[in-house]
Amino acid sequence: MVLEVAEAKLARTSAKRVFNRNVKKLVDSINSKDTAALIESRFKDLKQLWDDVQRKHEGYIESLENSKTTYDVEQEDGWIDEMDKVYDDVLRQKLAYFETVEEDQREIERQQEQISKEKEDQIRKKEGDKAIFRAEQARKVEEIAFRQEVENLEEALAAEIDKPNPAASMLETARTELKRQLEECKRVNGEYVLLLDAETAGDEIAWFTSLQKIYSQISKKIGDVIQRKSDTKGNAMRGSTMKLERMKLPQFSGNIRDYPRFRSDFEKQILPELESGKVAYVLKSCLEGEAFDAIYNLDDDVTKMWKRLDEKYGLPSKLVDVVVYDIKNIKHLQEGDDQSFLELINTVEKGYQDLARINMESEISNSGTVSLIEERLPRDIKREWSREVNRSTSKVEQKNKFPYLLQFLQEQRKIIEYESSELRTGGDHARKGRVHMIDRDGKFIEDKEATKTTRCLVHSSSTHNTADCRVYQEMAPEGKVQLLKEKRACWSCLKIGHRSIDCRQRKKCNSDDCSKYHHDSLHVAHVQGVAFHIPYFSRPNSDADGKESGTCLLQVMKIKSAVNAAPLNVLWDGGATISLITFAKAREL
């Protein structure tokens, strides 16, 4: 038992010695400010050694109790308490070190953040200075334009003021333009003031006030001149017996798209001529149907009436929904359907104008609505628009394609209207007698004057040629030949109204040194042995052609003239282009 106690005490002493050495290493690392990873690793090892010291101490106490040896409890407890104090002291040093490291790191981050913020402030200040400079320059440009307009208007006013009949409409137009220029000055000044601090901004507001004062002065002068002309005209009309028809009231029945125009017309044209007590009555007189029902139960309170009408018909979102719905409701158009294409253009244009009146044109010019319009374009028009957008020199902005698309559609409308105009299609040839040929199937072939408006044989369209038609290009060689035969078209230019031998555009095929006279698109058919070079206009196909017997029966008959009872012997020739008669018979007739 004594030996066991001695061994346990020796093990405890050995564990203490190893623990103290590692304590010294950890303290040295902390004082040397080694890396956090190294200090953390050494503390982890020290923690394990401290656990080992505690186990060895418990083993020593247990061996003492087993041997029933008398020992000083306070002395042994003091030993382990002293070791625990050493461990706690090292732990506090370790925690204090890491707190210092973290604080240093936070300080570094704060300094870096401060440096970054200072750089951002410098960049922002630099950009702000540039923005202020640009805004100030824009304001100067608009001020110059405004003062130039004022100068021009004063010259025009000086020239008109002494005339007995001044050009009031011209002066009113000039005043409107000056007002527009003043609003532009107000806009750029507002943008400039927003970039300034509060102290400087107050001084810059006076800039616009001075321009506003100039406008008020010259506007009053113009008003006096216009009023003088109006008085002169009124006196002249009072001395005249001519009576003009009273202006009709605008009507509104509940169509959301008509509401902005109705309200604008009422406020500009009707309201200035009414006494305040008659406004409600006249407004009700302008409404009908659903719109009248909406304000029927209201008192003669004009404010409430307009509020109710605005709630039901004046919300911009409702007008946007109606415009977009009208575009979505248009079906995808087929090539050659010019009438439906014109309706699409008119729908898009009217929708844009309606939204522009309420400053909501951005709702139709967004990419989603542009895609809806593009999807509904005919295939050939969509291809042409795609070429316009993707051309290397294209001016179309990818993020704002609508203005260019609207301009493109308007140009297409002009082309269609020009080609379909009566001046183009209802000219001299409509008054001429049409010359007809008859083919082997007994069908009439009209001359080129009657058929010149058709450019595509597949779609009977005047918007693209047969050679450019996608459907024609995808046809098999036999299908192309069959189409030309059915349409009685020329093999060289793919147009109807003449034969290949008479074609003014007749030329040899450009494919693989081909020596035949036909269009390039028919070369594959020629190579594959599809026969089409025989001029089918002249092929005989009648009962007079004895294919089996090799004989030919002439088409002869006797006819009588309306002015001469003597019969005439007539020989019919289905392939002839002129009529012949003998001189003798001509004299008899």
C-alpha positions in Angstrom: 0.0 0.0 0.0 2.8 2.4 0.8 4.4 1.7 -2.6 1.1 2.4 -4.3 0.8 5.8 -2.5 4.4 6.7 -3.5 3.8 5.9 -7.1 0.6 8.0 -7.2 2.4 10.9 -5.7 5.2 10.6 -8.2 2.7 10.5 -11.1 1.1 13.7 -9.8 4.4 15.4 -9.5 5.4 14.4 -13.0 2.1 15.7 -14.4 2.6 19.0 -12.6 6.1 19.4 -14.0 4.8 18.9 -17.6 1.9 21.3 -17.0 4.2 24.0 -15.7 6.5 23.7 -18.7 3.5 24.2 -21.1 2.2 27.1 -19.0 5.6 28.8 -19.6 5.4 28.1 -23.4 1.9 29.5 -23.6 2.8 32.7 -21.6 5.9 33.2 -23.8 3.7 32.9 -27.0 1.2 35.5 -25.6 4.0 37.9 -24.6 5.6 37.4 -28.0 2.3 38.0 -29.8 2.5 34.9 -31.8 -0.2 33.9 -34.2 -3.7 33.2 -32.8 -3.6 29.7 -34.3 -0.4 28.9 -32.4 -1.6 30.3 -29.1 -5.0 28.5 -29.5 -3.1 25.2 -30.2 -0.9 25.5 -27.1 -3.9 26.4 -24.9 -5.6 23.3 -26.2 -2.6 21.2 -25.2 -2.5 22.9 -21.8 -6.2 22.1 -21.3 -5.5 18.4 -21.8 -2.5 18.6 -19.4 -4.6 20.3 -16.7 -7.2 17.6 -17.0 -4.3 15.0 -16.6 -3.1 16.8 -13.4 -6.6 16.7 -11.9 -6.9 13.0 -12.6 -3.5 12.3 -11.1 -4.4 14.3 -8.0 -7.6 12.4 -7.6 -5.7 9.1 -8.0 -3.2 10.2 -5.3 -6.0 11.1 -2.8 -7.8 7.8 -3.5 -4.6 5.8 -2.9 -4.1 7.6 0.5 -7.7 6.8 1.5 -7.3 3.1 0.4 -4.1 2.7 2.5 -5.8 4.3 5.4 -2.9 6.6 5.7 -3.4 9.8 7.7 -2.8 12.9 5.6 -3.4 16.7 5.9 -6.6 17.4 3.9 -6.1 21.1 3.9 -2.6 20.7 2.6 -3.7 18.5 -0.3 -6.6 20.8 -1.2 -4.3 23.8 -1.1 -2.0 22.0 -3.6 -4.8 21.5 -6.2 -6.1 25.0 -5.5 -2.7 26.5 -6.3 -2.6 24.6 -9.6 -6.1 25.7 -10.5 -5.1 29.3 -9.8 -2.2 28.9 -12.3 -4.5 27.5 -14.9 -7.1 30.3 -14.4 -4.4 32.9 -14.6 -3.1 31.5 -18.0 -6.7 31.4 -19.2 -7.3 35.0 -18.4 -4.1 36.0 -20.2 -5.2 34.0 -23.2 -8.7 35.6 -23.3 -7.2 39.1 -22.8 -4.8 38.5 -25.6 -7.6 37.5 -28.0 -9.7 40.4 -27.0 -6.8 42.7 -27.7 -6.3 41.0 -31.1 -10.0 41.4 -31.9 -10.0 45.0 -30.9 -6.9 45.6 -33.0 -8.7 43.9 -35.9 -11.8 46.0 -35.4 -9.7 49.1 -35.3 -8.0 48.2 -38.6 -11.4 47.5 -40.1 -12.7 50.9 -38.9 -9.7 52.6 -40.3 -10.1 50.8 -43.6 -13.8 51.6 -43.6 -13.0 55.3 -42.9 -10.5 55.4 -45.7 -13.0 53.7 -48.1 -15.7 56.1 -47.0 -13.4 59.1 -47.6 -12.5 57.8 -51.1 -16.2 57.3 -51.8 -16.9 60.8 -50.6 -14.2 62.2 -52.8 -15.6 60.3 -55.8 -19.1 61.3 -55.0 -18.1 64.9 -54.6 -16.2 64.7 -57.8 -19.2 63.2 -59.6 -21.5 65.7 -57.9 -19.3 68.6 -59.1 -19.5 67.2 -62.6 -23.2 66.8 -62.3 -23.6 70.4 -61.0 -21.4 71.7 -63.9 -23.5 69.8 -66.5 -26.7 71.0 -64.9 -25.5 74.6 -64.8 -24.4 74.4 -68.5 -27.8 73.0 -69.4 -29.5 75.8 -67.6 -27.4 78.4 -69.4 -28.3 76.8 -72.7 -32.0 76.9 -72.0 -31.8 80.5 -70.7 -30.1 81.6 -73.9 -32.8 79.9 -75.9 -35.5 81.5 -73.8 -34.1 85.0 -74.1 -33.7 84.5 -77.9 -37.4 83.5 -78.1 -38.2 86.6 -76.1 -36.2 88.8 -78.4 -37.8 87.3 -81.5 -41.2 87.7 -80.0 -40.7 91.3 -79.1 -39.6 92.0 -82.7 -42.7 90.3 -84.0 -44.9 92.1 -81.5 -43.4 95.4 -82.4 -44.2 94.7 -86.1 -47.8 93.7 -85.4 -48.9 96.0 -82.7 -49.6 99.0 -85.0 -51.4 96.9 -87.7 -55.2 97.2 -87.9 -55.4 93.4 -88.3 -52.5 91.8 -86.4 -51.6 88.1 -86.9 -53.2 86.9 -83.7 -52.7 83.2 -84.4 -49.0 83.7 -85.1 -48.6 85.6 -81.8 -50.5 83.0 -79.9 -48.4 80.2 -81.3 -45.2 82.2 -80.4 -46.5 82.7 -76.9 -47.2 79.0 -76.6 -43.7 78.2 -77.7 -42.3 80.7 -75.3 -44.3 79.1 -72.5 -42.9 75.7 -73.5 -39.4 77.1 -73.3 -40.1 78.6 -69.9 -41.3 75.2 -68.7 -38.0 73.7 -70.0 -36.1 76.3 -68.0 -38.1 75.4 -64.9 -37.2 71.7 -65.4 -33.5 72.2 -65.8 -33.4 74.7 -62.9 -35.1 72.2 -60.7 -32.5 69.5 -61.6 -29.8 72.0 -60.9 -31.2 73.1 -57.5 -31.6 69.5 -56.4 -27.8 69.1 -56.7 -27.0 72.1 -54.4 -27.0 72.4 -50.6 -29.9 74.1 -48.8 -28.1 77.5 -48.4 -27.1 77.8 -52.1 -30.4 76.4 -53.5 -32.4 79.4 -52.1 -30.4 81.9 -54.1 -30.8 79.9 -57.4 -34.6 79.8 -57.2 -34.6 83.6 -57.9 -33.1 82.8 -61.4 -36.3 81.2 -62.6 -38.5 83.9 -60.9 -36.8 86.5 -63.1 -37.5 84.5 -66.3 -41.1 84.0 -65.1 -41.5 87.8 -64.7 -40.2 88.4 -68.3 -42.7 85.9 -69.6 -45.6 87.5 -67.7 -44.8 90.9 -69.1 -44.6 89.8 -72.8 -47.6 87.5 -72.4 -49.7 90.5 -71.2 -48.6 92.5 -74.3 -49.6 89.6 -76.6 -52.9 89.3 -74.8 -53.7 93.0 -75.3 -53.0 92.7 -79.0 -55.1 89.6 -79.4 -58.0 91.1 -77.4 -57.9 94.2 -79.7 -58.2 92.0 -82.7 -61.0 90.0 -81.1 -62.9 93.2 -80.3 -62.4 94.4 -83.9 -63.6 91.1 -85.3 -66.6 91.1 -82.9 -67.7 94.5 -84.1 -67.4 93.4 -87.7 -69.4 90.3 -87.0 -72.1 92.3 -85.2 -72.5 94.3 -88.4 -72.8 91.2 -90.5 -76.0 89.2 -91.2 -74.1 85.9 -91.5 -74.9 83.4 -88.7 -72.5 80.6 -87.8 -73.5 77.2 -86.5 -73.2 76.8 -82.8 -70.4 74.5 -81.7 -71.6 71.1 -80.7 -71.0 69.7 -77.2 -68.5 66.9 -76.9 -70.1 63.6 -76.0 -68.8 60.8 -73.7 -70.6 57.4 -73.4 -68.2 55.5 -71.2 -65.3 54.5 -73.4 -62.2 54.7 -71.2 -60.0 55.6 -74.2 -62.1 58.6 -75.1 -62.2 60.1 -71.5 -58.9 62.0 -71.5 -59.8 63.8 -74.8 -63.4 64.4 -73.6 -62.2 66.1 -70.3 -59.6 68.1 -72.1 -62.1 69.4 -74.7 -64.7 70.2 -72.1 -62.3 72.2 -69.9 -60.7 74.0 -72.8 -63.6 74.6 -75.2 -66.8 74.5 -73.1 -66.0 75.5 -69.6 -64.6 79.0 -70.4 -67.9 79.9 -72.0 -70.2 78.8 -69.2 -71.4 80.5 -66.1 -70.7 78.6 -62.9 -74.3 77.7 -62.3 -74.7 76.1 -65.7 -71.6 73.8 -65.6 -73.3 70.8 -63.9 -76.3 70.9 -66.4 -74.0 71.2 -69.5 -71.7 68.4 -68.2 -74.7 66.1 -67.7 -75.9 67.0 -71.3 -72.5 65.8 -72.6 -72.8 62.4 -70.9 -74.8 59.4 -72.1 -75.2 55.8 -71.4 -73.0 54.3 -68.7 -71.2 57.6 -68.1 -74.5 59.4 -67.4 -75.6 56.6 -65.1 -72.4 57.0 -63.1 -73.2 60.6 -62.0 -77.1 60.4 -62.2 -77.6 60.2 -58.4 -75.2 63.0 -57.5 -76.3 66.5 -56.8 -75.3 69.4 -59.1 -71.8 69.4 -57.6 -69.3 69.6 -60.4 -66.4 68.6 -58.2 -68.2 65.4 -57.1 -69.1 64.7 -60.8 -65.6 65.0 -62.0 -64.3 63.0 -59.0 -66.7 60.1 -59.8 -65.9 60.2 -63.5 -62.1 60.3 -62.7 -62.5 57.3 -60.4 -64.4 55.2 -63.0 -62.7 56.3 -66.3 -59.7 58.5 -65.5 -57.4 56.1 -63.7 -54.2 55.8 -65.8 -53.9 52.1 -64.9 -57.3 51.4 -66.5 -56.4 53.1 -69.7 -53.1 51.2 -69.8 -54.9 47.9 -69.4 -57.3 48.8 -72.2 -54.5 49.8 -74.6 -52.4 46.6 -73.8 -55.6 44.5 -74.1 -56.3 45.9 -77.5 -52.8 45.0 -78.7 -53.0 41.5 -77.1 -56.4 41.0 -78.8 -54.9 41.3 -82.3 -54.2 37.9 -83.8 -50.8 37.1 -85.4 -51.0 38.5 -88.9 -50.4 36.5 -92.1 -48.2 37.8 -95.0 -50.1 39.9 -97.5 -53.0 40.7 -95.1 -52.5 44.5 -95.6 -55.9 45.5 -94.1 -55.2 43.7 -90.8 -51.7 45.1 -90.7 -53.0 48.7 -91.1 -55.4 48.0 -88.3 -52.5 46.9 -86.1 -50.6 50.1 -86.9 -53.6 52.3 -86.2 -54.2 50.5 -82.9 -50.6 50.9 -81.7 -50.5 54.6 -82.8 -53.8 55.4 -81.2 -52.8 53.7 -77.9 -49.6 55.6 -77.8 -51.4 58.9 -78.4 -54.0 58.1 -75.7 -51.3 57.3 -73.1 -49.2 60.3 -74.1 -52.1 62.6 -73.2 -51.8 61.4 -69.6 -48.0 61.2 -69.6 -48.1 57.4 -69.4 -46.5 56.6 -72.8 -43.7 54.7 -71.0 -46.3 51.9 -70.4 -46.6 51.1 -74.1 -42.9 51.7 -74.9 -41.6 49.1 -72.4 -40.0 45.9 -73.7 -43.0 43.7 -72.9 -45.4 45.7 -75.0 -42.8 46.0 -77.8 -42.5 42.2 -77.8 -46.3 41.8 -78.1 -46.3 44.1 -81.1 -43.4 42.3 -82.7 -45.0 38.9 -82.2 -48.1 40.0 -84.2 -46.2 41.4 -87.2 -46.5 39.5 -90.5 -43.5 37.3 -91.2 -42.1 39.4 -94.0 -42.5 42.7 -92.0 -41.0 41.1 -88.9 -38.0 40.0 -91.0 -37.5 43.5 -92.4 -37.8 45.0 -88.8 -35.3 42.5 -87.6 -32.8 43.6 -90.3 -33.4 47.2 -89.3 -32.7 46.4 -85.6 -29.6 44.2 -86.1 -27.9 46.2 -88.9 -24.4 47.3 -87.9 -25.3 50.9 -88.6 -28.7 50.7 -86.9 -29.8 53.7 -84.8 -32.3 51.6 -82.9 -31.7 51.7 -79.1 -32.1 48.2 -77.7 -33.4 49.5 -74.4 -36.0 51.8 -76.0 -37.1 50.3 -79.3 -40.7 51.6 -79.3 -40.1 55.1 -81.0 -38.2 53.4 -83.8 -40.8 50.6 -84.1 -43.6 53.1 -84.3 -41.7 55.1 -87.0 -41.0 51.9 -88.9 -44.7 50.9 -88.8 -45.8 54.4 -90.0 -43.4 54.1 -92.9 -44.8 50.7 -93.8 -48.3 52.2 -93.7 -47.2 54.9 -96.1 -45.9 52.2 -98.5 -49.1 50.2 -98.4 -51.3 53.2 -98.8 -49.2 54.4 -101.7 -49.3 51.0 -103.5 -53.0 50.5 -102.9 -54.0 54.1 -103.8 -56.6 54.5 -106.6 -54.0 56.8 -108.3 -51.8 53.7 -108.6 -54.4 51.0 -109.3 -57.3 52.9 -110.8 -55.5 54.7 -113.6 -55.7 54.4 -117.4 -55.7 50.7 -117.5 -59.0 50.6 -115.7 -60.6 52.4 -118.7 -58.9 50.3 -121.3 -60.5 47.1 -122.6 -58.6 44.1 -121.3 -56.9 41.8 -123.7 -57.4 38.1 -122.9 -55.6 35.0 -124.0 -57.0 31.5 -123.4 -54.8 28.7 -122.3 -54.9 24.9 -122.8 -57.4 24.5 -119.9 -59.8 27.1 -121.3 -58.9 29.7 -118.6 -58.4 33.4 -119.4 -55.0 34.9 -119.1 -55.2 38.7 -118.6 -52.6 41.0 -120.0 -50.0 42.5 -117.8 -51.9 45.7 -117.2 -54.5 43.7 -115.3 -52.0 41.8 -113.2 -49.1 44.1 -112.6 -50.1 44.8 -108.9 -49.4 41.2 -107.8 -45.7 40.7 -106.8 -45.9 37.5 -104.8 -47.6 34.5 -106.5 -48.0 32.6 -103.2 -49.7 35.3 -101.2 -51.1 37.6 -103.9 -49.3 40.3 -102.1 -47.8 43.6 -103.2 -45.4 43.9 -100.2 -42.7 41.4 -101.4 -41.6 39.6 -104.5 -42.0 35.9 -105.2 -38.3 35.3 -105.1 -38.1 36.8 -101.5 -41.1 34.8 -100.3 -40.2 32.4 -97.5 -43.0 29.9 -98.5 -41.8 29.9 -102.1 -38.2 29.4 -101.1 -39.1 26.3 -99.0 -41.1 24.7 -101.8 -39.8 21.5 -103.5 -38.5 22.1 -107.1 -41.7 20.3 -108.5 -43.9 22.6 -106.3 -42.2 25.7 -107.7 -42.7 24.6 -111.3 -46.3 23.7 -110.6 -47.0 27.0 -108.9 -45.6 28.9 -111.9 -47.7 26.8 -114.3 -50.9 27.4 -112.3 -50.3 31.1 -112.1 -49.1 31.2 -115.8 -46.0 33.1 -114.7 -42.8 33.8 -116.5 -39.9 31.4 -116.0 -37.3 34.2 -116.0 -38.8 36.9 -113.7 -41.5 34.9 -111.9 -44.2 37.5 -112.8 -47.4 37.0 -114.7 -48.8 38.7 -117.8 -46.2 37.6 -120.4 -44.3 34.7 -121.7 -40.6 33.9 -121.0 -39.6 34.5 -124.6 -41.1 38.0 -124.3 -39.6 38.8 -120.9 -37.7 42.0 -120.7 -35.7 40.6 -117.8 -34.9 37.4 -119.6 -31.4 36.2 -118.8 -29.4 33.0 -118.3 -29.3 31.2 -115.0 -26.4 32.1 -112.8 -26.0 28.7 -111.2 -23.1 26.4 -112.1 -22.6 27.9 -115.6 -26.1 26.9 -116.6 -27.0 28.0 -120.2 -30.7 27.9 -119.8 -32.9 30.9 -119.6 -34.8 30.6 -116.3 -34.8 32.1 -112.8 -32.0 31.0 -110.4 -34.6 29.4 -108.1 -35.6 26.9 -110.9 -32.1 25.6 -111.4 -32.6 22.6 -109.1 -35.8 21.7 -110.9 -33.9 21.8 -114.2 -31.1 19.6 -112.9 -33.6 17.1 -111.5 -35.2 16.8 -114.9 -38.4 18.6 -114.2 -39.6 19.8 -117.6 -40.7 23.4 -117.8 -38.9 25.1 -120.7 -41.7 24.3 -123.2 -43.8 27.4 -123.4 -47.1 26.2 -122.0 -49.0 29.1 -123.3 -48.7 27.7 -126.8 -49.3 24.0 -126.1 -52.4 22.8 -128.0 -55.0 20.9 -126.0 -58.3 20.7 -127.8 -60.5 18.2 -129.5 -59.1 19.2 -132.9 -55.7 17.7 -131.9 -55.8 14.0 -132.8 -53.1 12.7 -130.6 -53.8 9.1 -131.2 -54.6 9.1 -134.9 -52.1 11.8 -135.9 -54.8 13.7 -137.8 -56.0 17.3 -137.1 -59.6 18.4 -137.5 -59.9 22.1 -138.5 -62.4 24.2 -136.5 -64.5 25.6 -139.3 -68.1 27.0 -139.1 -70.5 29.3 -140.9 -71.7 32.5 -139.2 -73.9 35.3 -140.3 -73.2 39.0 -140.1 -75.7 41.4 -138.5 -75.6 43.7 -141.6 -75.3 41.1 -144.3 -77.3 37.9 -144.8 -74.5 36.2 -146.7 -72.8 33.5 -144.5 -69.1 33.7 -143.7 -66.8 30.8 -143.5 -64.7 31.1 -140.3 -61.6 29.2 -139.2 -61.1 29.3 -135.4 -57.5 29.3 -134.1 -57.3 29.1 -130.3 -53.6 30.2 -130.3 -54.0 33.2 -132.6 -53.4 36.7 -131.3 -55.0 38.6 -134.2 -58.1 38.2 -136.4 -57.8 38.2 -140.2 -60.4 38.8 -143.0 -60.1 39.0 -146.8 -60.5 42.3 -148.6 -63.4 40.9 -150.6 -65.4 39.9 -147.6 -64.5 43.2 -145.9 -66.0 45.1 -148.9 -69.1 43.0 -148.8 -69.7 43.8 -145.1 
